[in-house]
Amino acid sequence: MFNRKIREEVVYIANGRLEAESVKALLESFEIPAFLNQESAGLTYGLTVGVLGEVEVLVPLSFIEEAKKIIEEMKDGKLES
């Protein structure tokens, strides 16, 4: 395996585009601008598993802490009503 460096602005790594779009929409509902990044081969072939299926959710550096807090709350089920 190779050592993979994840950039600081990546706040979540999703398995597939659908999960990534859901996290992006969640962050944007809190007025946090979010962007998606996926390896082009994974996007072209619609992969959702493995390195090519991973989609990075990125936010501007000034929103990192707030975005990570919201994602933790999501993972803990605290955002469900």
C-alpha positions, 0 to 999 in steps of 0.5 A, spaced: 500 500 500 502 507 499 502 512 504 496 517 502 496 524 504 489 527 505 489 535 504 487 539 510 480 541 507 477 534 506 472 534 512 469 527 509 471 521 505 464 518 502 463 511 499 460 514 492 457 520 489 450 519 493 453 519 500 458 525 498 452 529 495 448 528 502 454 530 506 455 536 501 447 538 502 448 537 509 453 542 510 450 547 505 444 547 509 448 550 515 451 555 510 458 552 509 460 552 502 462 545 500 465 541 494 466 534 491 472 531 488 473 524 485 478 521 481 475 521 474 476 514 472 471 512 478 466 518 476 466 515 469 465 508 471 460 510 477 464 506 482 462 506 489 468 502 492 475 502 493 480 508 492 476 510 485 470 510 488 471 515 494 469 522 494 472 527 498 468 533 501 472 539 501 470 546 505 474 552 505 479 552 510 475 558 514 470 553 515 473 546 517 472 546 525 465 547 524 464 542 518 467 537 522 463 538 528 457 538 524 459 531 521 461 528 528 454 530 530 451 527 523 455 520 525 452 520 532 445 521 530 444 528 533 441 531 527 435 526 526 429 529 528 
